[in-house]
Amino acid sequence: FPSHDMPAYVDQSIHLLTKVFQIAKNCEEMVAELRKITRFTQSPDLMPQRMDRATSLSPANLNSRMMKKLNAEQDRLNEALIDVFREARDRGWINKEIDIHAGALFIQAYTFGIIINDVAGKKVEPEAWNELIDMFIEKIIAS
């Protein structure tokens, strides 16, 4: 998403992740819902949106006004994800040793990992990437 679409990206991300806790009644259902989100967000079909988001970040380094706008949206996304992690922790569904702010950041890092694959000549198979994320969620995040 170009920087002017960052609020839409943030809104979509918040919606997808908060929906997990409207649907899931236990840890297993949370993991199943997160698997669905992973397959959606990491889909090769979303490469253009991922690239737009990635390219909107770089110019902010040289433009303080743009950086302030991105700061606000990134903070809004971080806070929403921290809330999601906190709710999961309060329900006893995630590893209590995880720093919820670091967890929120790590969840976002998956997308930047797949961006690297998007531009690679020799690509990792999408399902191999998704399965790695699933293993991380199931074995590290979920308790």
Beta strands, then each sheet from edge to edge (+ up, - down):
end
